[in-house]
Amino acid sequence: MTTARTAQNPDVVITHPNRDTAAAKTTRSFVILVLAASCVLTFVLLFGAWGHQLGAQGLQFVTGILFGYFAFGVARWRSGVLPIAAGVAIVTGVFAAVSVSGWFDRDGLGYEATPIPQDLLGVLLIAFAILQMVVVVLTLRGFTQQWQVELEVPRNELRGHAA
């Protein structure tokens, strides 16, 4: 049981009962995994297409940092980042899906080579867009589990749980 002592009354312990379920712990683990994967894949795409994104590097860098921050927040049971992460995933997923065809069409004359082959960038963008759909589903699932709920429980009612 997740517990914390209150400053006003040391005989009362704050618990988070919704964090103790197997479903919440599993969801949290998967959310951390997909957010960390989004962070890594964002930076792979950023550096793999460096110089060929027409000014999108700054936005993509910030998005990668945000995904890392969201993963860190979820690892600390901060459910407030979940809907924000879903919103960012929706926006980045749309950008990725829209730009996929452009990377497959770069085999003509006049296009410079990118650090990662253009076809591979297209495949990675498809994977990233699909990953963002997974991020949206999992983060909203985690948000519905109400990890933020707190209960004040007298210490003598904890039934043997360490405080």
N, C-alpha and C positions, 0 to 999 in steps of 0.2 A: 504494500500500500504506500503510495506517495504521501509523505507527511512533512509538516513544518510546524514549528512552535510559534505561537503568537506572542508578540512583545508585551501586550497588555496582561495576558493571563497565561502563565507557564503551564497551567493545568489543562489548557485547551490546545488541541492539535488541529491544524488545518490539513484536510485530506483532499485528494483528487480522485474520487472513486472511478470516474470514467477512463482514467489512464491505466487502470489495473486490468482491464479486460484483454483477452488474447487478441481480439479483433483490433483494438486500438493500438496495441504494440505492433501488430503485423502491418497495419496501415501505415503507421509512423515509419517503420523500417522501409517499406516500399516507397513512401513519399521521399524520404531522404535519398534513397537510391536513384529515383528518377530525376530528382532535382540536381543531385551531384552529376549524373550523366548529362543532364541538360547543360550544366555549367561547363563540363569538359568538352562536350560537342560544340558548344558555342565558340569556345576558344580554338578548337581544331578548325572550324569553318572560318573563323576570323583570320587566323594565320595562314590557312590553306588557300585563301583567296585574296591575300594581302595585296593592296594596290589596284584591285579590280572591282571594288564595290561602290565606287562613285560616292564616297563620303560617308558610308555607313559604318565605318570602323568605330567611331566614337559610341554610337548607339549600341552596336554589337558588344563592345567592351563593357559598357554599363550593364547591359542585359546579362552578360556572363557573370559579372560581379554580383548582380542581384540574385541569380540562381544559386550561387554559392552562399550568399547571406540567408536566403530562404532555407536552404538545407541545414545550415547551422541553427537557425531559429527553430525549425521543426525538431532537430536533435535535442533542443532544450525545452520541448513541449510547448512552444509558443504557437498556439492555434490562430492567433491574429494574422500571421503571415500567410496562412493557407489561401484565403480568398484573393489576396493580392498576388500570390504566386499563380493562381489560376488565371487571373486577368492578364498578367504578363505572358503566360504561356499561350493564351488565346491570341494576343497581338503578335508574338514572335512566330507562332505556328502559321498564322495567316501570311506574314511576310515570307516565311520559308516556302510555303506552298505556292505562292505567287511567283517566286523567283526560280523555282525548279526548272521550268522549261528553258529559261535563259541560259542556264549552265550546260544543258544538253545541245543548245544551238550554237555553241561557240567554236565549232570545228571549221568555220569558213575562213576566208582570207581576212587579214587585218586584225585578228585577235591575238593578243600576246598569251604566252603560256603562263599558267599560275603555278605556285609551288606544289599544289596537289592537282593531278589531272582533272580537267573540267567534268568529265563523266563521273568520276568518283565524287566530286563535289556535289553533283546533282543527286547521286544516290544518298550521300550523307544528308543532304537537305530533305529528301523524302523521309529518311529515318528520323531526322530532327522534327519534322512536321508531325509524324505519327507519335513520336515521343511526347510532343506537347499536348496531344489529345489525351494521352495516358496521364500526364501531369494534371490536367484539368479534372479528369475523373477521380484520381486518387486524392488530390487536395480537397476537393469538395466532399468526398467521402469522409476524409479525416475531420473536416469542419463540422459535418453533421453528427460526429461522435461526441462533440462538446467536451473536449479535453480541458477547457478552462473552468469547468464547474468545481467549486470549492465547498467543502463542508467543514464546519467546526465541530469537532468531536472531543468530548472529555477524555482525558488521558486514560482513565480507568476503564473506558469502553472500547479500547483499541484491540482487545482480545489477543494479547500476546504479541502484537506487532511492535517492532522496535521503532522508537520515535527519534 
